[in-house]
Amino acid sequence: MIRTQKVRLYPNRTMKKVLDDLCDYRRYCWNQGLALWNDMYDASLILEDKEFLPNQRRVRNELVADKADWQYHLSARCLQLAVSDLGKAWKNFLNKAQPDWGKPQFKSKKAPRQGFKNDRAKIVNGRLRLDKPHGAKNWYDIRLTGAASLKGELKVVSIYRENGKYWASLPFEVEIKTKAENGKKTAIDVNVGHFSYTEGQVKALPNNLKFLYERIKHYQRLLARKRKANGKKAAQSNNYAETKAKLQRDYRKVANTQHDIVQKFTTELVNNYDQTVIEDLDVKRMQMSHVASKGLQRSLFGCFRQVLNYKCQWYGKELFLADKFYPGTQRCSRCGFVKTGDDKIGLDGNMKHKTRHNEYVCYECGAVMDRDENAVMNLMALI
């Protein structure tokens, strides 16, 4: 199994310059490769000849043949891996079934997150050692923190810079022991702000997150006013930089809090249950407005499913996905009656029968129950 650990890097001044140069070089290789790929692709369409279609090998060979002198002072693997990722991106572009389908885009140096990959990195005495290019004199191992264990075969390492801090994703190939079976099963109904399951609810948006979102909104307004009043000169002021740093700090706190909630909840599920069923939600179609999409994004539907999926694979648990069109919310868990047409429950409940959003009333057997509990019981019936 591949198990990835996210760690914080503390490079010295020399290695900071190295990491910054590699981040810029990765972006340069990606943009050069994408421009070349687009030209080859357009030429094949104009000439109607499939022999001119671009591929990973052709683009890589062209970039290597046209390397400038300064490129030989940086890791050659940075270019190779950038073209490899570009090839995967184009392969996904030709497959419209991909969830985030779209044409590869050029990378911007203004993006808040810059990074690169390295498949020759090693862990030496608890520190990260990158491959040293020819001619480099001063080279140091990078101190890191946040790793529970550094054992296993290290795969392709992703290193990135965000808000002036450096991070690394360390994927180790390790053996993971499956957990003992207990015969229990559960179902999870994901909602905006909380997860409902057989044992109760877990909040996805606790009060401390709501406070952070209000503060983020405040800092965004301050930055917008400064940009409106001073234009591009606003970014040169110390006050603007300080406010931006506070905004990025709160975004990091939000991400850490959400990550902690998802990790703890999914670990509890794989520890206590052998079989778990969740909904296969089409999140993009559920984003009907900017208000609804904001709540869906903050509730981490996709992240929760991804984390639960790989943990079930690790520990030998079973994960079932309910069909996208399964009427878990509209079906009565007692008699099986399914609401249709004007009888359906929406975001505001049901206007025809004047029922609330969190209330389920069966018009067939007369049962009255909580909407989330009814949805969980319907999902449980699928196991």
Stockholm file with secondary structure:
# STOCKHOLM 1.0

chainA/1-383         MIRTQKVRLYPNRTMKKVLDDLCDYRRYCWNQGLALWNDMYDASLILEDKEFLPNQRRVRNELVADKADWQYHLSARCLQLAVSDLGKAWKNFLNKAQPDWGKPQFKSKKAPRQGFKNDRAKIVNGRLRLDKPHGAKNWYDIRLTGAASLKGELKVVSIYRENGKYWASLPFEVEIKTKAENGKKTAIDVNVGHFSYTEGQVKALPNNLKFLYERIKHYQRLLARKRKANGKKAAQSNNYAETKAKLQRDYRKVANTQHDIVQKFTTELVNNYDQTVIEDLDVKRMQMSHVASKGLQRSLFGCFRQVLNYKCQWYGKELFLADKFYPGTQRCSRCGFVKTGDDKIGLDGNMKHKTRHNEYVCYECGAVMDRDENAVMNLMALI
#=GR chainA/1-383 SS CEEEEEEEEECCHHHHHHHHHHHHHHHHHHHHHHHHHHHHHHHHHHHTCGGGCCCHHHHHHHHHHTCCGGGGGSCHHHHHHHHHHHHHHHHHHTCTTSTTCCCCCCCCTTSSEEEEEESSCEEETTEEECCCCTTCCCCCCEEEECCSCCCSEECCEEEEEETTEEEEEEEEECCCCCCCCCCCEEEEEEETTEEEETTEEEESSCHHHHHHHHHHHHHHHHHHHHHHHHGGGGGGSHHHHHHHHHHHHHHHHHHHHHHHHHHHHHHHHHHHCSEEEEECCCHHHHCCSHHHHHHHHHTTHHHHHHHHHHHHHHHTCEEEEECTTCCTTTBCTTTCCBCCGGGSCBTTBBTTTTBCTTEEECTTTCCEEEHHHHHHHHHHTTC
#=GC SS_cons         CEEEEEEEEECCHHHHHHHHHHHHHHHHHHHHHHHHHHHHHHHHHHHTCGGGCCCHHHHHHHHHHTCCGGGGGSCHHHHHHHHHHHHHHHHHHTCTTSTTCCCCCCCCTTSSEEEEEESSCEEETTEEECCCCTTCCCCCCEEEECCSCCCSEECCEEEEEETTEEEEEEEEECCCCCCCCCCCEEEEEEETTEEEETTEEEESSCHHHHHHHHHHHHHHHHHHHHHHHHGGGGGGSHHHHHHHHHHHHHHHHHHHHHHHHHHHHHHHHHHHCSEEEEECCCHHHHCCSHHHHHHHHHTTHHHHHHHHHHHHHHHTCEEEEECTTCCTTTBCTTTCCBCCGGGSCBTTBBTTTTBCTTEEECTTTCCEEEHHHHHHHHHHTTC
//
